[in-house]
């Protein structure tokens, strides 16, 4: 995944540089195209889980730790 992000950034930089070489109006078109590309990339990466899925495992409480220690 990290490589795809780097390739996307290099591609966006190339589009901006090419637009700058052509002219001011092309730079504006390049900025719009880059914004659309980043938006599409973000939408395609969305897995649909939203904010409900936790990103870390549940941390045991002190009571659970002591119970596990007592049982062993």
Protein Blocks (a to p, Z undefined) as FASTA:
>chain_A
ZZmmmmmmmmmmmmmmmmmmnommlmmmmmmmmmmmmmmmmmmmpgolommbccbdcddd
fklmmmmmmmZZ
